[in-house]
Structure formats: C-alpha cells, structure tokens
Amino acid sequence: MSALSADRLRTRVLDALFEPERRDLLTRSTVLAAARSRFVAGETVDEAVATAAWLRRTNRLAALHPLLPEATDTAGVEACVEEAVTAIERVAPVTSGGDYHSEIYLAPEHLALGTDPEQAADALHRICVAGDEHRVDVTLRSGPHADTDALLDLVRRVRPDHPRLTTSLVARRHRSEADALTLAADGARVRLVRGGTGEPRAIAWQDQHEVDLAFARCLATLLGSGVHAVVATHEPLLLDLADGLADQSGRGPEGLEYQFFLGADPDLQLRTADAGHRVRVLVPYGPMWLEHLHDLARRPSGLRRLVETLTGRA
C-alpha cells in the first residue's frame, strides 16, 4: 500500500471512530483517558495556566489553546472573546517576564470568520488589545483552505494596530510559497506548519518528499526576510533543516521559535530548550478535547504518539 493510500485509509477509519454518536462511548474509555491526561491540560483555564507555569520552570513557553465549539453566531463569538481575554489575564502574571511573552492560540472558526468577517475583525481586535495590555501574544491557526484569503485579509486589517499578531501558514498547500513572500514583505509574524493529510491534490502536495521541500522553501523565505518565524513541527528532518537555515540567516539560538504539542516528544522539547532555543508548547484545554485528540490522530506522527500512550510505550 502506498503512503498516500495509507493516509487516506487512516483518515477514513479515524473519522468513523470519532463520529458524534460514539462520543459517549469514547469519553468513558479508560485508555482514551490516558491520552487525554497527556495531550490536554484539562477543561478549565486554571488547569491550563498551571501547566503553563510548570512549562516556564523548565525553560519552555506556553501557548494557551482554548478548545471551543465553532462560533456560528454573535453569542459564540462573544464566548470566544470572553474565554480568550480571561486566559490572557490569568496566564500573564505567572509566565511573562523579560522579553518573553506568553501566547493565546485561536482557530479562525472561533471568531466566525467564514460567517461574518467584520465581526471576526472586531473580536480579534478586542482580544489583541487585551494581549497588548498584558504582554500576551495572539496567534491564529490556519483554518480550512477555503478560508485562507479571508484569514489573510483579517490579519492585514488587524495587524497594523497589533504588530505582534501571528498567523499560521500550511507549507504543503501550493499557494503557501506565494503567501510566505507576501507575509514576509509585510513584516508579519508567521507560524509555519507542515500540514496534515486530507486536502486534495489540486490544493496541496501529496508526496511527503514534496511536502518537506515546500516546507524548506517557505521557511527559507521567512528567515531570509528577517521576520519572526515559528517552526511548528516534530519532524527531526525539518527541525535539523530549521537549525541550518537559521544559522545561514545569521540568527542565534533564540532567533527562531520552535513549537510543539503538549505531551509530544517531551525529551526532544527539553533538549531543544536546554540547547538555548526558544521553545513554546501548545497547551490545549476546554470542552472540545475529544475533537483535539481526533485532530492529533489524523497526523501520522500524532497517531504514533497516541498509540504509544494507549499501549503504555510512551
């Protein structure tokens, strides 16, 4: 079986396993509880802040990621704003200091970007105001391919007043090299991700070698421009590549930020931080934790980590 066929089969099996009607059964599973305790901080912001404080004691920064339902109306957007501002206010006193900023990580669908761009811009502006006040940065997840233009337009509208606003870029998408050039020219802060499976050939590279090459080209563009870049990957090959490109661009160990999932490759995280690199860990929390585990499992490396946890080999 080809790697592409295996990816598609894995995606279909996982989607069937995580169907909504199976939620009650899954949430009662003791083996899934083990994965939840490793990869999710908890359901409350206080649990997430406690995890962020622990990470800071081990030379790692945190990006709090509230796991919220998709916002489809004004009430949903306001709930996102309230949760984000609360998280900003709670995490700032225990993790910020010097030139280090904590971070809040949001999905565009939490702001109802695809439904009401004006409302999304107003909500993001209010969150960024709170972030600026408390020295907590705001990062946006990439979102679906169909919403990419809307996401980039949102960033262009809000970033002039909040220059530390960061947007995520999926390297495997064909358009991302051009988007990297545009964002770099604008001086925008960018979080570069390799990208998971599931998008069609017309939109994204399918061959894993081609995906790695696309990641390398996007990263070289960002580092060459001097913008703040975040490498969000656990792939050893890409981490080594990032180190080499950072050295070529004249950046020191703290000139590039590495971002990892909570609970994933903790030894690698600590080694990277102890080597003097800036390491940030995504700290998910909230009611949609099962959906987060589903998203994690759709990634080949994420599925491996889940299996290791469930079989006691982690």
N, C-alpha and C positions, 0 to 999 in steps of 0.2 A: 504494500500500500504506500502511495506517495505521501510526502509530508503534508501536501495540500489536502488530500483526501482524508488523512488522519485528523487534520484540524477541523474539517467540516463535520466529520463523524463525531468528534468530541463535542463540538458546539451543539449539535442536534441532541445528543444524549444529555448534556448538561441542561439545555433549555427544557427538555422533557422532565428531568428530575426536579427542577426548581419551579414547575408550574404552580400557580397560586393555590390550586386545590390541594396541593401536597404540603402547604406551608405548616399547618398544624402538626403534621407527622414529623416534618423536618425539625421544627423547633423543639420537639420533645426528645430528639435523638441525643443520646449521651456523647456519641462520637462527634457530632456536629458541635456540641457544646465545647469540646476541646479546641476545635478550630476557632470558634467564636472568642474564647478566652485568650487565644494567642494573637489573632489578627484584628480584633476590635477592642477598643479601650473600655467600652461599656455603653450604657444607654443614656447617661447624663453628662452634662458638660463638666461637672465636678470630677467625674472619673477621668475624663479626657485631660483636664488640667493637671490632675495628679500624675498621669502618665507623662505629660509634657515636662513637669518638674523633675521627674525621675530621669528622663532623657537628658535634660540640661546638666544633671550631675555627672553624666557620662560623656560630656562634650558633644552632645547631639542636640540640634534644634528641633522644634516641632512645628507641624502644620496641622492645626485642628480642622478636621473634616466632618462637619455635621451631616449625618445620613438622614435626609429628609425626603418626604414624598415630593413628586414633581408638582410644581405650582401651576395650577390651571386657572386661577382667578386672583383677585386682589388679596383676598384673605390668605391664600397660600404664599404669595409674595411677602406680605407683611409678616407672616410667621417666620419666613426665612430671614428677613431683616432683623427681627427681634432676636432670633437664635444667634445670628452672626454677631450682632452688637454685644449680646451677653457674653459670648465666648471671647470676644476681643477684650472686654473689660475684666473678665476673670483670669485670662491667661497672661496678660501683660505684666502684672506685678511679680509673678513667680518665675518668668523665663527671660524677660528682656534685660539688657544691660550692655554698656559699651556700644559697639556698632552692631550688636546682634539684635535682630528683630524676630519676634515670633510671627506666625502666619495663620491666616484663615483661608481655607481652600473650599471653593464653592463650584457647584455644577451650574451651567447656564440655565438648565431646566428648573433650578430652584428659584430663578428670577423670572420665569415665564418668558424667556427671550423669544421663543418661537411664536408666542401668542401676542405679546404687546411690547415691542422694542422700547417705546417711550417709558413705560412703567419699569422695564428692566433697567434702563439707564438711570432713572431716578432712584431706584432701590440700590443699585450698585454705588451710586454717588454717596448715599447716606451711610452705607457700610464703610466706604473708603474714608469718609470724614471721621468716623469713629476710629478707624485704623490709624489714621494720621495722628489723631489726638493721643493714642495710647502706644504708638510705635509698634503697631502690628500690621504687617503687610497683607495684601489681598491677592490671591491667585485664582484664576478662573480655569476650570477644566476645559478640555477641548470641545466636548459635546458631539452630536451627530454631524456627519459630513455635510448634510443639507443645511445646517445652521452655521457653517463656517463663515460665510460672508457677513451674516448678522452679528456673529460674535466679534469679528474683527472691526466691524463698524461700531459696535458697542465700546470696544476698547479705545478706538480713536476718539470717541466722544468724551469718555470719562478720563482718560489718561492725562490730558493736558493739565487738569487740576490735581491729579493724583499720580505723579510720575512713577511711583513705585508699584503701581498696578502691574501684575504679571499675567500673561496669557499662555496657555498651553498650545503646543504645536505637535501634530501627529506626523512623524517623519515618513511613515510608509505611504501616506497619501501623495499622489502625483503632484498636486498643486503646492505642496509644502515648501519646496525649494524656493519657489517664487514668493511665497508668503514670508519665508525667512528673510529674504532680501528686503522686502517691504518693511517688515518689523524692525530689522536692523537699521535701515535708513531712517526710520522714525525714532530710533533710540529706545525702543520698547524693551522691557524685561521679558524674557521668554523661557518657558519651561518646556524642554524638548523630551518627548516620549517616543518610544519605538512604535507603539501601536499594536493592539491585539488583532485577532482574526475576525472575520465576519463581514468585511466590506468587499464588494465585488471587484473584479479585475479592472473594470473601467475606471475605478476610483483610486485603487491602492495597489501597490506592489504585492504580489503573492509569494514569489520566491524569497526565501529567507535571506539569501545572499544579497539579493537586490534591495531588500529592506535595510540590511546593515549598511550597504553603500549609500542609500538615501539618507540614513541617519548621519553618516560621516559627512556627507556634503552639507546637510543643514547645519550641523554643529560647526563645521569649518567656517561657514558663512557668519554665524553668530559670533564665534570667538574672534574672527578677523575684524569684525566691526567694533569690538570693544564693549558691546552691551552686556548687561548682567545676564548670564546664562545658567540654567539649571538642567542638569542631566538626570532624568528620571528613568533609570533602568537598573536591573540587577544582572544584566548580561556581562560576564567577565570580559569578553572581547571588546564590547563597547566601552566599558569602564577603562580598559587599557588604552583604547583609542582616544578617549577623552583626556586622559593624562598626557598623552603625547601631543595632542593638538594644543592643550593648554600651555605646555612648555614651549612649543613653537611660537605661540602668540605672545610669549613673554609674561604670562600670568603666573603668579606664585601659587602655593598650595591653596590659598583662600580665594584665588581669583575665579574659581569655578565651584558651583554648589552641586552636591550630589544628593539626590532624594531617593529614599527607599520606603517600602511599605512596612508598617508596624508588624513585628514578628517574623519578617522575612530576612533570612541570612543575617542574624544578629552579629555573628562573629565578623562577617565582612563589614558590617556597619561600624563596629568598634575599631577594627584595624584601619579603616579609612579615616575615621575621626582621629585616631591616635597618630596617624601619619601627618596630621596637620591640615587635612582637607575639611572644608565646611560641609557637614552632613546634616540633612534635615529628614525627619521621619514623618510620614503621613499618619496622623492619629485619627482614625475614624471612630465615630460614636453616634448613637441615636437609634431610633426605632427601625430603620431600614437596614439592619445589619445583615439579614439574610440575603438581601439583594447585593450587598457589598461582597459577600463571600461568593455569590454567583458570578459577579463580575471578575473577581480574582481568579476563580476557577477557569474562566474562559481563556485565560492566558496560559500558554504551555508551561512556563516556569511556575506560575501561580498554582496550577493544578498539581504539579510535582510537590510543592510545599504543603498543600492541603493533604495530599496522600501521606506524606511523611508524618504530619501531625496526627492524622487519624490512625496510622499504624504504629505510632509510638517511636518512629525512627527519627523524629526531628531533633 
